[in-house]
Each structure stands twice: as structure tokens, then as C-alpha cells.
């Protein structure tokens, strides 16, 4: 898919990693859905890519994605779609953190277009809660929160991928952050 590997499929359509040629490190998800192969690739810094292939290996589509693995978020300046649901842009916006990758701190900017209770939480790649950075009612406006790479009990987190999830009312936004030590 990305030009640097050839991977034969087993009878159950799983990867035959022992017979592969090339680098598979960028592939983090693989499945067969509706007679199509869905392959997700990542360099572990958003955005990532999902490729849709026919069972014969022909490319059918390619989507830019960014979210927790398993969730598909299609980016377009006019629309936002999670899975197959298309909706107008939301009133809550979580922007990419900077710097990313980061060590030891990063800024997480966001905007609320209406009054709401906002909660900003950090999770690791296994879905474990790391820290709650914000949990209060906010007025409309632009904000940013600094995360120091520590858990709720003050312990420094190891290098890796972390997810910031902003919840406001019924809306939720996710970004992927890369902590490098």
C-alpha cells in the first residue's frame, strides 16, 4: 500500500507477517469488511491514512484519518464525519497540540462556540485514563491547556502516543499526541 512492503494473506485473510517483504511497522490495523480490505497506516503522528482495497489488491479509496485506532474521522474543511455519519462542523473544536512530538510539555488549544461544561482528558493507547486537565463550565471563546506529560498523581509518563479528548455537552473531539523523552 505505501510502496515499501509486500504482505501475503493467509487463508483467513490475516497478514502472513513471517512471509512479508519490507517494513510493516507503519501498519496498525487490518480487517476485511464487505469484501474489501481495510488497512490503516500510521507514522504515529496525526494525520494517518486508511486504505480500502479490493480482495484482488486494487486500490479503491484512501482516507486521511485521525482519532483513536478503530474510530474513523474524515477531515474536510466543510464537513466532519465519524464512521459514516456526515454532520456540519461542531461548536467544539480541539486543535492539534504544539509542539508535537513534545518533551516535557505541550499546548492543547481548543475553542467553544457556546457555553458548556468542558472536560479535557488524557488517555494512553490502551485506553487507560492518565489525567484530567479540565473539568468545568466555560463561556464561549478560545482556550489552551498545557499538559506537562504527567499523570493525575504527578508521575511522569513514558514516551509514547497519548490521546487528548475534549468533551463538551454531547460533542467530543480527539487528537493524538506524541511524547518523546
Backbone torsions as a table, in degrees:
resi	resn	phi	psi	omega
1	UNK	NA	-47.2	-176.8
2	UNK	-100.0	13.3	172.7
3	UNK	83.0	2.2	-178.0
4	UNK	-124.5	15.7	178.6
5	UNK	-157.8	154.8	172.0
6	UNK	-128.1	125.6	-175.1
7	UNK	-130.0	112.5	175.3
8	UNK	-73.0	153.3	179.4
9	UNK	-100.2	143.6	173.3
10	UNK	-76.1	174.1	179.4
11	UNK	-59.2	-32.0	179.5
12	UNK	-86.8	11.0	179.6
13	UNK	68.6	18.5	172.7
14	UNK	-87.8	164.2	178.1
15	UNK	-67.1	138.6	170.2
16	UNK	-97.7	81.7	-173.7
17	UNK	-66.0	-26.6	179.4
18	UNK	-70.1	-23.9	-179.5
19	UNK	-104.5	9.2	-176.4
20	UNK	-77.4	155.3	176.1
21	UNK	-121.3	121.6	178.4
22	UNK	108.5	-169.7	-172.8
23	UNK	-95.4	122.5	177.9
24	UNK	-105.7	7.3	-173.0
25	UNK	-63.8	-24.2	-178.6
26	UNK	-85.7	-3.0	-178.9
27	UNK	-94.2	119.4	-178.9
28	UNK	-115.9	-5.8	179.7
29	UNK	-155.0	142.9	-179.0
30	UNK	-150.9	133.0	175.7
31	UNK	-157.7	164.4	174.1
32	UNK	-112.8	122.7	-178.2
33	UNK	-134.8	126.8	177.8
34	UNK	50.5	47.5	179.8
35	UNK	61.9	23.9	174.0
36	UNK	-125.0	149.9	174.9
37	UNK	-93.3	125.8	178.3
38	UNK	-111.6	117.9	-173.8
39	UNK	-124.9	124.6	179.4
40	UNK	-107.2	132.0	178.5
41	UNK	-118.7	152.6	-177.7
42	UNK	-152.6	145.7	166.9
43	UNK	-104.5	11.8	177.2
44	UNK	66.6	19.9	168.6
45	UNK	-135.2	123.1	-176.5
46	UNK	-58.6	148.1	1.1
47	UNK	-86.9	164.3	176.7
48	UNK	-114.4	-175.6	-176.8
49	UNK	-134.3	140.5	170.2
50	UNK	-114.3	130.8	178.1
51	UNK	-109.8	136.8	174.7
52	UNK	-113.4	122.3	-177.4
53	UNK	-122.2	152.1	170.9
54	UNK	-74.4	166.4	178.3
55	UNK	-63.0	-20.5	176.7
56	UNK	-82.1	-6.2	177.8
57	UNK	95.6	6.1	178.7
58	UNK	-79.4	137.8	-179.9
59	UNK	-72.8	126.5	179.5
60	UNK	-106.6	-33.2	-178.6
61	UNK	-164.8	161.1	175.7
62	UNK	-143.9	128.2	-177.0
63	UNK	-122.5	138.1	171.4
64	UNK	-82.3	131.3	-175.5
65	UNK	-133.3	166.0	174.5
66	UNK	-170.7	117.3	-179.2
67	UNK	171.0	-172.3	176.2
68	UNK	-69.0	137.0	179.9
69	UNK	-49.5	133.9	-176.0
70	UNK	103.9	-26.7	174.9
71	UNK	-97.4	137.1	178.5
72	UNK	-109.8	126.4	177.7
73	UNK	-126.2	112.5	-177.7
74	UNK	-91.5	123.9	-177.6
75	UNK	-96.1	132.7	175.7
76	UNK	-153.9	141.3	-177.6
77	UNK	-58.6	-26.0	-175.6
78	UNK	-101.8	-24.7	-174.8
79	UNK	-135.7	154.3	172.7
80	UNK	-128.7	131.6	179.6
81	UNK	-132.5	129.5	173.0
82	UNK	-107.3	128.7	-170.9
83	UNK	56.4	-116.6	-177.6
84	UNK	-113.2	7.7	-177.5
85	UNK	-90.8	121.3	178.9
86	UNK	-101.1	133.7	179.3
87	UNK	-144.2	162.6	176.4
88	UNK	-69.2	157.8	178.8
89	UNK	-54.1	147.3	-174.0
90	UNK	-84.7	171.6	178.4
91	UNK	-88.8	-1.3	176.5
92	UNK	-116.7	126.6	-179.9
93	UNK	-128.6	124.6	174.6
94	UNK	-107.9	118.3	-177.0
95	UNK	-93.6	162.4	178.8
96	UNK	-61.2	140.4	178.7
97	UNK	-70.7	158.7	175.9
98	UNK	-145.1	139.5	-7.9
99	UNK	-71.4	161.8	176.1
100	UNK	-149.9	112.1	5.5
101	UNK	-65.9	162.6	-176.3
102	UNK	-138.3	158.9	173.7
103	UNK	-169.0	119.6	-1.6
104	UNK	-97.3	-11.0	-176.1
105	UNK	-123.1	159.2	176.0
106	UNK	-145.0	149.5	177.0
107	UNK	-94.9	134.2	178.9
108	UNK	-118.7	100.6	-178.9
109	UNK	-86.7	147.5	174.7
110	UNK	-153.7	165.9	-179.4
111	UNK	-138.5	140.5	173.3
112	UNK	-116.4	130.9	178.4
113	UNK	-92.1	-8.1	177.9
114	UNK	-149.0	160.7	178.3
115	UNK	-60.0	137.8	179.8
116	UNK	-168.0	159.5	170.1
117	UNK	-80.3	124.6	-177.0
118	UNK	-116.0	140.4	178.2
119	UNK	-134.9	124.5	178.4
120	UNK	-117.1	117.0	-176.5
121	UNK	-123.6	153.5	177.4
122	UNK	-112.6	134.3	177.9
123	UNK	-128.5	152.3	174.0
124	UNK	-89.4	-179.2	-175.5
125	UNK	-70.0	-14.4	176.4
126	UNK	-92.1	3.0	178.6
127	UNK	84.4	10.1	179.4
128	UNK	-81.0	136.3	178.6
129	UNK	-68.4	128.3	-179.6
130	UNK	-103.1	-46.7	-175.6
131	UNK	-162.6	150.9	169.7
132	UNK	-109.5	115.5	-176.5
133	UNK	-91.3	-23.0	-177.3
134	UNK	-152.5	138.6	176.8
135	UNK	-158.6	77.3	-178.4
136	UNK	-161.2	168.0	178.7
137	UNK	-77.2	132.8	-179.6
138	UNK	-128.0	151.2	173.6
139	UNK	-86.6	165.4	178.5
140	UNK	-59.0	143.4	178.0
141	UNK	154.1	-179.9	178.2
142	UNK	-100.6	139.5	-177.2
143	UNK	-138.5	165.4	167.3
144	UNK	-148.7	146.1	179.3
145	UNK	-120.9	139.3	176.0
146	UNK	-99.2	126.2	173.4
147	UNK	-104.6	129.9	-176.8
148	UNK	-93.1	12.7	178.1
149	UNK	74.4	20.5	-178.1
150	UNK	-116.4	156.9	177.4
151	UNK	-79.4	177.9	179.8
152	UNK	-63.2	-23.7	178.9
153	UNK	-96.6	8.4	174.5
154	UNK	90.3	2.2	-179.9
155	UNK	-83.2	137.3	179.8
156	UNK	-66.4	135.7	179.8
157	UNK	-86.4	153.1	-180.0
158	UNK	-79.0	166.6	176.5
159	UNK	-58.1	144.8	177.7
160	UNK	155.5	-172.6	179.7
161	UNK	-93.4	135.9	176.7
162	UNK	-132.3	154.2	-179.9
163	UNK	-118.4	130.8	172.5
164	UNK	-99.2	127.1	-179.1
165	UNK	-121.4	119.2	177.7
166	UNK	-101.9	122.0	177.1
167	UNK	-114.9	129.6	178.8
168	UNK	-142.0	110.2	-175.0
169	UNK	64.2	-123.6	178.5
170	UNK	-98.2	2.3	-177.5
171	UNK	-96.8	149.7	179.2
172	UNK	-144.0	136.7	177.1
173	UNK	-128.1	146.9	-176.2
174	UNK	-132.5	138.7	168.9
175	UNK	-129.3	156.6	178.3
176	UNK	-106.1	132.5	-177.7
177	UNK	-123.6	146.7	-177.0
178	UNK	-119.5	108.1	177.7
179	UNK	-90.9	121.6	179.7
180	UNK	-121.6	126.7	179.0
181	UNK	-110.1	NA	NA
